[in-house]
Amino acid sequence: MARDRQRRGGRRTREPVTTQVAGGTACLEPDQDRARAWTLLLDGAPQSHVDLDDPTYLSFAYQRRLGHIADLAAPPGRPLQVLHLGGGALTLARYVAATRPRSLQQVIEVDGALTQLVRSELPLERGWRIRVREGDARAGLAKLPDGWADLVLADVFSGARTPAHLTSVEFLTEVRRVLRPAGWYAANIADGPPLRHLRGQIATAAAVFSERCLVADPAVLRARRFGNGVLLAADGELPVAELTRRSAGDPHAGRVEAGRSLDAFTGGARPVTDATAAASPAPPEGTFD
């Protein structure tokens, strides 16, 4: 477990845990406002937040939006089969395990040393059906059978950028193959002005799935700053009204774009293919200061 240090007078203070992993320097920073909560940083960039006392607590805005999607993917409490592309501190896998007991979850995380750190310092609860496999997200996706997942959650970053091969029509075609007919795909996408990458990812999803919506901070949607957008795609109707209501009520309110407004936002962006794919843009200097 992440460590405490005894202070004079019997008080205990938690110390950061830092180690080298494949993706750089990983640091678990204690959350001073929550007794057993930690933030995972990679090379200084916040990646995940975990509260061991309350795995349903989602601190980051984009994780709350992914949590809303997991909540809406099926009636409350019903187990799901969830594929997580990218593991981090396993925040969303913990959330699904706590809110939907007996869910079967597969996590594909390329950084084995990071997974070892997280499982050692922030252990999963006994009985949670979470399996973590080391490997590339797209290679791991190819090994799964057709129609395995109710929900695929993609949150993959290398050096704060999503790798190019996880942004294409060919990649999303594999995601669609792994989804059940009524399944959903949700992805965390980071971008900044002029939002070319985000618009291209929406166009790419439109080439594969019949329905899409996007939830993000209004300032990000207006191309005023770098930030995260959560893209949701499926071949069936999406709960746009309920996702809008929940996102608007978050501490950092999000706005949902769908239908004609999403088409207008996408503009003339073209789908990305393996031949044209590029990694997502790097965050500007000072983004995480």
C-alpha positions as a Markdown table, in Angstrom:
| # | Residue | x | y | z |
|---|---|---|---|---|
| 1 | Met | 0.0 | 0.0 | 0.0 |
| 2 | Ala | 1.1 | 3.6 | -0.6 |
| 3 | Arg | 3.0 | 4.6 | 2.5 |
| 4 | Asp | 2.4 | 6.7 | 5.6 |
| 5 | Arg | 5.1 | 8.3 | 7.7 |
| 6 | Gln | 4.8 | 8.8 | 11.5 |
| 7 | Arg | 5.1 | 12.3 | 12.7 |
| 8 | Arg | 5.7 | 13.7 | 16.2 |
| 9 | Gly | 2.6 | 13.7 | 18.3 |
| 10 | Gly | 1.3 | 10.6 | 16.6 |
| 11 | Arg | 0.2 | 12.3 | 13.4 |
| 12 | Arg | 0.7 | 10.5 | 10.1 |
| 13 | Thr | 1.5 | 12.0 | 6.8 |
| 14 | Arg | 1.4 | 10.2 | 3.4 |
| 15 | Glu | 4.4 | 10.4 | 1.2 |
| 16 | Pro | 4.5 | 10.4 | -2.6 |
| 17 | Val | 5.5 | 7.2 | -4.3 |
| 18 | Thr | 7.8 | 7.7 | -7.3 |
| 19 | Thr | 9.2 | 5.1 | -9.7 |
| 20 | Gln | 10.4 | 4.8 | -13.3 |
| 21 | Val | 8.0 | 3.0 | -15.7 |
| 22 | Ala | 8.1 | 2.5 | -19.4 |
| 23 | Gly | 6.2 | 5.7 | -20.0 |
| 24 | Gly | 8.5 | 7.9 | -17.9 |
| 25 | Thr | 8.4 | 8.9 | -14.2 |
| 26 | Ala | 5.3 | 7.7 | -12.4 |
| 27 | Cys | 4.3 | 9.4 | -9.2 |
| 28 | Leu | 1.5 | 8.7 | -6.8 |
| 29 | Glu | 0.7 | 11.9 | -5.0 |
| 30 | Pro | -1.5 | 11.8 | -1.9 |
| 31 | Asp | -4.8 | 13.8 | -2.0 |
| 32 | Gln | -4.7 | 15.9 | 1.1 |
| 33 | Asp | -8.5 | 16.3 | 1.2 |
| 34 | Arg | -9.3 | 12.6 | 1.1 |
| 35 | Ala | -7.7 | 10.1 | 3.6 |
| 36 | Arg | -6.9 | 7.3 | 1.1 |
| 37 | Ala | -7.0 | 9.0 | -2.2 |
| 38 | Trp | -4.1 | 9.3 | -4.7 |
| 39 | Thr | -3.4 | 11.0 | -8.0 |
| 40 | Leu | -1.2 | 9.3 | -10.6 |
| 41 | Leu | 1.1 | 11.5 | -12.6 |
| 42 | Leu | 3.3 | 10.5 | -15.5 |
| 43 | Asp | 6.2 | 12.9 | -16.1 |
| 44 | Gly | 4.2 | 15.5 | -14.2 |
| 45 | Ala | 0.9 | 15.2 | -16.2 |
| 46 | Pro | -2.1 | 14.0 | -14.1 |
| 47 | Gln | -3.4 | 10.7 | -15.4 |
| 48 | Ser | -5.8 | 9.2 | -12.9 |
| 49 | His | -7.2 | 9.7 | -9.4 |
| 50 | Val | -8.2 | 6.9 | -7.1 |
| 51 | Asp | -10.0 | 7.0 | -3.8 |
| 52 | Leu | -9.5 | 3.6 | -2.1 |
| 53 | Asp | -12.3 | 4.3 | 0.4 |
| 54 | Asp | -14.8 | 5.3 | -2.3 |
| 55 | Pro | -14.1 | 3.9 | -5.8 |
| 56 | Thr | -17.2 | 5.6 | -7.1 |
| 57 | Tyr | -15.6 | 9.0 | -6.5 |
| 58 | Leu | -14.4 | 10.4 | -9.9 |
| 59 | Ser | -12.3 | 13.5 | -9.4 |
| 60 | Phe | -11.3 | 14.4 | -13.0 |
| 61 | Ala | -14.0 | 15.9 | -15.2 |
| 62 | Tyr | -13.4 | 13.6 | -18.2 |
| 63 | Gln | -13.6 | 10.5 | -15.9 |
| 64 | Arg | -16.9 | 11.7 | -14.5 |
| 65 | Arg | -18.2 | 11.9 | -18.0 |
| 66 | Leu | -17.0 | 8.4 | -18.8 |
| 67 | Gly | -18.7 | 7.4 | -15.5 |
| 68 | His | -22.0 | 8.8 | -16.7 |
| 69 | Ile | -21.7 | 6.8 | -19.8 |
| 70 | Ala | -21.0 | 3.6 | -17.8 |
| 71 | Asp | -24.0 | 4.4 | -15.7 |
| 72 | Leu | -26.2 | 4.8 | -18.8 |
| 73 | Ala | -25.0 | 1.8 | -20.7 |
| 74 | Ala | -27.5 | -0.5 | -19.0 |
| 75 | Pro | -30.1 | -0.4 | -16.1 |
| 76 | Pro | -28.5 | 0.4 | -12.7 |
| 77 | Gly | -26.6 | -2.5 | -11.2 |
| 78 | Arg | -26.7 | -4.8 | -14.2 |
| 79 | Pro | -23.3 | -6.4 | -14.8 |
| 80 | Leu | -21.5 | -5.4 | -18.0 |
| 81 | Gln | -18.6 | -6.7 | -20.0 |
| 82 | Val | -16.2 | -3.8 | -20.4 |
| 83 | Leu | -13.0 | -3.5 | -22.4 |
| 84 | His | -10.7 | -0.7 | -21.2 |
| 85 | Leu | -8.0 | 0.4 | -23.7 |
| 86 | Gly | -5.5 | 2.0 | -21.4 |
| 87 | Gly | -5.4 | 1.3 | -17.7 |
| 88 | Gly | -3.7 | 4.0 | -15.8 |
| 89 | Ala | -4.6 | 3.6 | -12.1 |
| 90 | Leu | -7.7 | 1.5 | -13.1 |
| 91 | Thr | -10.1 | 4.3 | -12.0 |
| 92 | Leu | -12.9 | 3.5 | -14.4 |
| 93 | Ala | -12.5 | -0.3 | -13.9 |
| 94 | Arg | -12.9 | 0.3 | -10.1 |
| 95 | Tyr | -15.9 | 2.4 | -10.7 |
| 96 | Val | -17.7 | -0.2 | -12.8 |
| 97 | Ala | -16.8 | -2.9 | -10.3 |
| 98 | Ala | -18.3 | -0.9 | -7.5 |
| 99 | Thr | -21.4 | 0.2 | -9.2 |
| 100 | Arg | -22.1 | -3.0 | -11.2 |
| 101 | Pro | -21.0 | -6.0 | -9.2 |
| 102 | Arg | -20.2 | -9.2 | -11.2 |
| 103 | Ser | -19.1 | -7.1 | -14.2 |
| 104 | Leu | -16.4 | -8.8 | -16.3 |
| 105 | Gln | -13.7 | -6.3 | -17.2 |
| 106 | Gln | -10.6 | -6.6 | -19.4 |
| 107 | Val | -7.9 | -3.9 | -19.3 |
| 108 | Ile | -5.2 | -3.6 | -21.9 |
| 109 | Glu | -2.3 | -1.5 | -20.7 |
| 110 | Val | 1.0 | -1.3 | -22.5 |
| 111 | Asp | 3.1 | -0.3 | -19.5 |
| 112 | Gly | 3.6 | -3.4 | -17.4 |
| 113 | Ala | 5.7 | -1.5 | -14.8 |
| 114 | Leu | 2.9 | 1.0 | -14.3 |
| 115 | Thr | 0.4 | -1.7 | -13.8 |
| 116 | Gln | 2.7 | -3.3 | -11.2 |
| 117 | Leu | 3.0 | 0.0 | -9.3 |
| 118 | Val | -0.7 | 0.5 | -9.3 |
| 119 | Arg | -1.6 | -3.0 | -8.2 |
| 120 | Ser | 1.0 | -2.9 | -5.5 |
| 121 | Glu | 0.3 | 0.5 | -4.1 |
| 122 | Leu | -3.5 | 0.8 | -4.9 |
| 123 | Pro | -4.7 | -2.8 | -4.7 |
| 124 | Leu | -8.0 | -3.9 | -6.2 |
| 125 | Glu | -10.7 | -5.3 | -3.9 |
| 126 | Arg | -11.0 | -9.0 | -3.7 |
| 127 | Gly | -13.8 | -10.3 | -5.8 |
| 128 | Trp | -13.6 | -7.7 | -8.5 |
| 129 | Arg | -13.5 | -9.4 | -11.9 |
| 130 | Ile | -10.8 | -7.2 | -13.5 |
| 131 | Arg | -8.1 | -8.7 | -15.6 |
| 132 | Val | -5.2 | -6.6 | -16.8 |
| 133 | Arg | -3.2 | -7.7 | -19.8 |
| 134 | Glu | 0.1 | -6.1 | -20.8 |
| 135 | Gly | 0.3 | -5.1 | -24.4 |
| 136 | Asp | -0.6 | -2.6 | -27.1 |
| 137 | Ala | -4.3 | -1.6 | -27.2 |
| 138 | Arg | -4.9 | -2.4 | -30.8 |
| 139 | Ala | -3.0 | -5.7 | -30.8 |
| 140 | Gly | -5.0 | -6.7 | -27.7 |
| 141 | Leu | -8.2 | -5.6 | -29.3 |
| 142 | Ala | -7.5 | -7.9 | -32.3 |
| 143 | Lys | -7.3 | -11.0 | -29.9 |
| 144 | Leu | -10.9 | -10.5 | -28.5 |
| 145 | Pro | -13.8 | -12.4 | -30.1 |
| 146 | Asp | -16.6 | -10.7 | -32.0 |
| 147 | Gly | -19.3 | -9.2 | -29.9 |
| 148 | Trp | -17.5 | -9.6 | -26.6 |
| 149 | Ala | -18.1 | -6.1 | -25.1 |
| 150 | Asp | -21.0 | -4.1 | -23.9 |
| 151 | Leu | -18.8 | -1.1 | -23.6 |
| 152 | Val | -15.3 | -0.2 | -24.8 |
| 153 | Leu | -13.6 | 2.7 | -23.0 |
| 154 | Ala | -10.5 | 4.2 | -24.7 |
| 155 | Asp | -8.2 | 6.3 | -22.6 |
| 156 | Val | -4.8 | 5.7 | -24.1 |
| 157 | Phe | -1.9 | 8.2 | -23.9 |
| 158 | Ser | 1.8 | 7.9 | -24.5 |
| 159 | Gly | 3.8 | 11.0 | -23.5 |
| 160 | Ala | 0.4 | 12.8 | -23.1 |
| 161 | Arg | -0.5 | 12.0 | -26.7 |
| 162 | Thr | -2.8 | 9.3 | -28.1 |
| 163 | Pro | -0.8 | 7.1 | -30.5 |
| 164 | Ala | -1.6 | 7.5 | -34.2 |
| 165 | His | -2.7 | 3.9 | -34.7 |
| 166 | Leu | -5.5 | 4.3 | -32.2 |
| 167 | Thr | -7.2 | 7.1 | -34.1 |
| 168 | Ser | -8.1 | 5.6 | -37.5 |
| 169 | Val | -11.2 | 4.1 | -39.2 |
| 170 | Glu | -9.4 | 0.8 | -39.2 |
| 171 | Phe | -8.9 | 0.9 | -35.5 |
| 172 | Leu | -12.6 | 1.8 | -34.9 |
| 173 | Thr | -13.7 | -1.0 | -37.2 |
| 174 | Glu | -12.0 | -3.4 | -34.9 |
| 175 | Val | -13.7 | -1.7 | -31.9 |
| 176 | Arg | -17.1 | -2.2 | -33.6 |
| 177 | Arg | -16.3 | -5.8 | -34.3 |
| 178 | Val | -15.7 | -6.5 | -30.6 |
| 179 | Leu | -18.8 | -4.6 | -29.5 |
| 180 | Arg | -22.2 | -6.3 | -29.1 |
| 181 | Pro | -24.8 | -5.0 | -31.5 |
| 182 | Ala | -26.1 | -2.6 | -28.9 |
| 183 | Gly | -22.7 | -1.8 | -27.5 |
| 184 | Trp | -21.1 | 1.6 | -27.0 |
| 185 | Tyr | -17.7 | 3.0 | -27.6 |
| 186 | Ala | -16.4 | 6.0 | -25.6 |
| 187 | Ala | -13.1 | 7.7 | -25.9 |
| 188 | Asn | -11.2 | 10.4 | -24.1 |
| 189 | Ile | -9.7 | 12.8 | -26.7 |
| 190 | Ala | -7.4 | 15.6 | -25.8 |
| 191 | Asp | -7.0 | 18.6 | -28.1 |
| 192 | Gly | -6.6 | 22.4 | -28.2 |
| 193 | Pro | -7.1 | 25.2 | -30.7 |
| 194 | Pro | -8.0 | 24.9 | -33.6 |
| 195 | Leu | -9.4 | 21.4 | -32.6 |
| 196 | Arg | -8.4 | 19.7 | -35.9 |
| 197 | His | -7.7 | 16.4 | -34.1 |
| 198 | Leu | -11.0 | 16.3 | -32.2 |
| 199 | Arg | -13.0 | 17.2 | -35.3 |
| 200 | Gly | -11.1 | 14.5 | -37.2 |
| 201 | Gln | -11.9 | 11.9 | -34.6 |
| 202 | Ile | -15.6 | 12.7 | -34.8 |
| 203 | Ala | -15.5 | 12.4 | -38.5 |
| 204 | Thr | -13.7 | 9.0 | -38.1 |
| 205 | Ala | -16.4 | 7.8 | -35.7 |
| 206 | Ala | -19.1 | 8.9 | -38.2 |
| 207 | Ala | -17.5 | 6.6 | -40.8 |
| 208 | Val | -17.9 | 3.6 | -38.6 |
| 209 | Phe | -20.9 | 4.2 | -36.2 |
| 210 | Ser | -24.4 | 5.5 | -37.1 |
| 211 | Glu | -24.8 | 7.6 | -33.9 |
| 212 | Arg | -22.3 | 9.9 | -32.1 |
| 213 | Cys | -22.3 | 12.6 | -29.4 |
| 214 | Leu | -19.5 | 14.6 | -27.7 |
| 215 | Val | -19.3 | 16.0 | -24.2 |
| 216 | Ala | -16.7 | 18.6 | -23.2 |
| 217 | Asp | -16.0 | 21.8 | -21.3 |
| 218 | Pro | -17.7 | 24.7 | -23.3 |
| 219 | Ala | -14.3 | 26.5 | -23.4 |
| 220 | Val | -12.7 | 23.5 | -25.1 |
| 221 | Leu | -15.6 | 23.3 | -27.6 |
| 222 | Arg | -15.1 | 27.0 | -28.4 |
| 223 | Ala | -11.4 | 26.3 | -29.0 |
| 224 | Arg | -10.3 | 28.7 | -26.2 |
| 225 | Arg | -8.1 | 26.2 | -24.4 |
| 226 | Phe | -6.6 | 22.7 | -24.4 |
| 227 | Gly | -8.7 | 20.1 | -22.8 |
| 228 | Asn | -10.5 | 16.8 | -23.0 |
| 229 | Gly | -13.6 | 15.8 | -25.0 |
| 230 | Val | -15.4 | 12.5 | -24.5 |
| 231 | Leu | -16.8 | 11.0 | -27.7 |
| 232 | Leu | -19.6 | 8.4 | -27.5 |
| 233 | Ala | -20.5 | 6.3 | -30.5 |
| 234 | Ala | -22.8 | 3.4 | -31.2 |
| 235 | Asp | -25.1 | 1.9 | -33.9 |
| 236 | Gly | -28.2 | 2.5 | -31.8 |
| 237 | Glu | -29.8 | 5.4 | -30.0 |
| 238 | Leu | -27.8 | 7.3 | -27.5 |
| 239 | Pro | -29.1 | 8.8 | -24.2 |
| 240 | Val | -28.3 | 12.3 | -25.3 |
| 241 | Ala | -30.8 | 14.1 | -23.1 |
| 242 | Glu | -29.8 | 12.2 | -19.9 |
| 243 | Leu | -26.1 | 12.6 | -20.6 |
| 244 | Thr | -26.7 | 16.3 | -21.1 |
| 245 | Arg | -28.5 | 16.6 | -17.8 |
| 246 | Arg | -25.9 | 14.7 | -15.9 |
| 247 | Ser | -22.9 | 16.5 | -17.5 |
| 248 | Ala | -24.5 | 20.0 | -16.9 |
| 249 | Gly | -24.8 | 19.1 | -13.2 |
| 250 | Asp | -21.1 | 18.2 | -12.7 |
| 251 | Pro | -18.8 | 20.4 | -10.6 |
| 252 | His | -17.1 | 21.3 | -13.9 |
| 253 | Ala | -20.2 | 21.4 | -16.2 |
| 254 | Gly | -19.9 | 19.9 | -19.6 |
| 255 | Arg | -21.9 | 20.6 | -22.8 |
| 256 | Val | -23.1 | 17.8 | -25.1 |
| 257 | Glu | -23.2 | 18.2 | -28.9 |
| 258 | Ala | -25.2 | 15.8 | -31.0 |
| 259 | Gly | -27.0 | 15.6 | -34.3 |
| 260 | Arg | -26.9 | 18.7 | -36.4 |
| 261 | Ser | -24.9 | 20.7 | -33.8 |
| 262 | Leu | -22.2 | 18.0 | -33.8 |
| 263 | Asp | -22.2 | 17.9 | -37.6 |
| 264 | Ala | -21.7 | 21.7 | -37.6 |
| 265 | Phe | -18.9 | 21.4 | -35.0 |
| 266 | Thr | -17.2 | 18.8 | -37.1 |
| 267 | Gly | -17.3 | 21.0 | -40.2 |
| 268 | Gly | -15.5 | 19.6 | -43.2 |
| 269 | Ala | -13.2 | 17.3 | -41.2 |
| 270 | Arg | -12.4 | 14.0 | -43.0 |
| 271 | Pro | -12.1 | 10.5 | -41.5 |
| 272 | Val | -8.6 | 9.5 | -40.4 |
| 273 | Thr | -7.2 | 6.3 | -41.9 |
| 274 | Asp | -4.1 | 4.3 | -41.0 |
| 275 | Ala | -2.4 | 6.0 | -44.0 |
| 276 | Thr | -3.1 | 9.5 | -42.7 |
| 277 | Ala | -3.2 | 9.0 | -38.9 |
| 278 | Ala | -1.1 | 11.2 | -36.6 |
| 279 | Ala | -0.8 | 11.2 | -32.8 |
| 280 | Ser | -3.0 | 13.7 | -30.9 |
| 281 | Pro | -1.3 | 17.0 | -30.2 |
| 282 | Ala | 1.0 | 17.5 | -27.2 |
| 283 | Pro | -0.4 | 19.7 | -24.4 |
| 284 | Pro | 1.0 | 23.2 | -24.5 |
| 285 | Glu | 3.7 | 24.0 | -22.0 |
| 286 | Gly | 2.2 | 24.9 | -18.6 |
| 287 | Thr | -1.0 | 23.0 | -19.2 |
| 288 | Phe | -0.6 | 21.0 | -16.0 |
| 289 | Asp | 1.1 | 23.7 | -13.8 |
